Amino acid sequence: MSSCGNTPDEARALGCRFESHNFAWTPPDCYDEALNAKWDSKHWGYSRNPEGTKMIPRDEVLQGNLKWAYVTLNQHMSHCVLIWQKYQRAVMFNRPADNWTTSFAHTYHCGQLMVQWNLNHSEYNSILYTK
């Protein structure tokens, strides 16, 4: 598995692509163009605070330079579903997959999240850190 370095500049120099749904720089062989285009075609919200009052412009998010952002629980859960689809597509099409996509810990986390019905799905209660 190739590395994307430790900074956005290193990632770009290594040919890595930024996945806004995962807030991760991904090796080109692991990047799923179709799934990322589907995700990026939607108007997801990213905020600098948990109140959702300091929204981050989409173009700024897509550059991959942010260290973190808040998203709604609905968006977080949608990311989980997309990661599961990405994993399935990697298996179906015999493609390599990045460590985050194949992480059992992440799969477990997403599964636990899906059954927390008492949380408000529209609040900015999830924080993403760039990987």
N, C-alpha and C positions, 0 to 999 in steps of 0.2 A: 504494500500500500504506500503510495507516495504521500509526501507531506505538503502542506500548504504554508509552512513557515509559522512565524509568530506574529506577524503584522499584516495589515491589508496590503501594503506595498510588496512585501515578500510573497504573499499569496498571488498577487497579480503577476509578478515576475515569474512565478512558477506555472503560470497558465491556469490557476485555479479560478473557479467561478463562485460568486456569492449567492447563497440561497436565502432569500429574505424570510421564507417561512421558518427556517431553522436558525437564522442568524449565524450562518456558518460558511466559511470558505471551504469549498469542496474540490477535490482533484477532478480534472476534466473527465476522466473515465467514469467517475461516479455521479456526475451531474446528469439529472434526468430532465432534459429540455422540455418535454411535453408537460410533465407535472409542474415544473417551475413556471412555465408560461401560463398554465391554468391558474396557479396560485396568484401570480403577479397581475392577472387580468381583473382580479377582484379589488375592491377598495377597502383593504384592511387598514385599521388604525394602529398607530404606534405613538406612544406618549412618553414625555419626559417625567411625568409624575403619575402616581396611582389615582389621582382624581380625574385624569383624562382631560385636563384643561390646558396642557402644554403639548399640543400635537406636533409630531415631527413630520415635515413634508416628505411625501413618498420618494421623491428624487434623492433626498438625503439618506433615507433608509436603503435604497437600492445601490448606493455607492459602496456600502459595506464598511464604512469608517466608524460607525457608532460602537461604543463599548457595551451598551445595554439599552433596552427600551421596555416599557410596560405595554402589555397587550391585554385584551379582554379574555376572560375564561373561554368564551366561545371560540375566539381565534386560536387560543392555546389548544383546545380540543380538536379544532380543524387541522392544526399542524400535526397532531398525533395521528389522525386518520391519514394525512398525506404521507407521513413517514412510513406508516404500515403499507400504504400503496407502493411507495418507493421500494421498500424491501421486497414486496411480492413481485414487482416488475423486474427487479434485479435477478431474482431467482428464475422467473419465467423466461427471461431473455438472456440468461447466463452472463450478466454484466457484473463487474465488481461493485461493491458497496462500501461506503465509508464506515468508519467505526461507530459513528453516532446512529446511523440507520440500523446497524446490526447489534446495537447494545441491548442486552437483556434488561439492564437496569433502566434504560430509557423506556423500553416496552412496558416494563412493570409500572413505572411512574405514570405512563399514559393510561394504563388500565385502571390504576387507582384513581386517577383524575376523573375518569368517565363515570364513576359510581358516586361521586360527591354531589348529590342532588341538592344539597342545602346551600350551595354557593350561588351567588348572583353571576349569571353568565355574561352580563353586559358591563360589569365593572372591570376596570383595568387592574386586576388583582394577580396578574402573572407577569413576571419579569424575565426577559430573555437576555442572556449574555452572549456576546459574539465569541464564536469558537473558531 
